[in-house]
Amino acid sequence: MRWGVTYFNRHANWRLLTRLMPAALVGIVIGYLLMRQAWVDDQVIKVSIGILVLVLVALNALRERFLAFLPIGEEHAGRQNLVIAIAFGVIAGITTMLANAAGPIMLIYLLAMRLPKDAFIGTSAWYFMVLNWCKVPFMVQLGLINPDSLAFNIKLSPAILVGGLLGIYCSGKLSNRGFNRLIQILTILAALKLLF
């Protein structure tokens, strides 16, 4: 994430970020409160999120195919897009706390905003960096961040570095269209992983 923020910093769309982040913070708090409830079933939540993501992918594909003329996208800054941003922000905040699964939700939202590739990467990198830092106090309180998890994350650092460099290299090789198709495929795979 830090690599994406550093390399694509100037491409981030701050207008979208300022719409999304307050709603995402509300979602994080809701997710935290849900996690404290004994009746919350992790598996049911994961399957529900996976189904939701697949429905959103299908709706986005239908929109692209049949409703491309609709005023949806970053260039249309009306009330409708603000409501959509708030809804996606809250859902992403909840899902990131419950199943660490905000990625597919936000990728669908950013695809619908029709951002150019570099703006997509810069915006999502900033979004997830801020979102994850905001989760830290809640995760510590829930015992999900502890010395063992920190040690494991440190061990993963070399792989994260390699992944960041590969991501920068690959993004330069993809067209906007190819990038969007890749994001859709990866989003579907992430949803299927939640289901199975």
Secondary structure, DSSP 8 states (H G I E B T S, - for coil): -HHHHHHHGGG--HHHHHHHHHHHHHHHHHHHHHHT-TT--HHHHHHHHHHHHHHHHHHHHHHHHH-TTSS-STT--SHHHHHHHHHHHHHHHHHHHHHS-HHHHHHHHHHHTT--HHHHHHHHHHHHHHHHHHHHHHHHHTTSS-HHHHHHHHHHHHHHHHHHHHHHHHHHHS-HHHHHHHHHHHHHHHHHHHH-
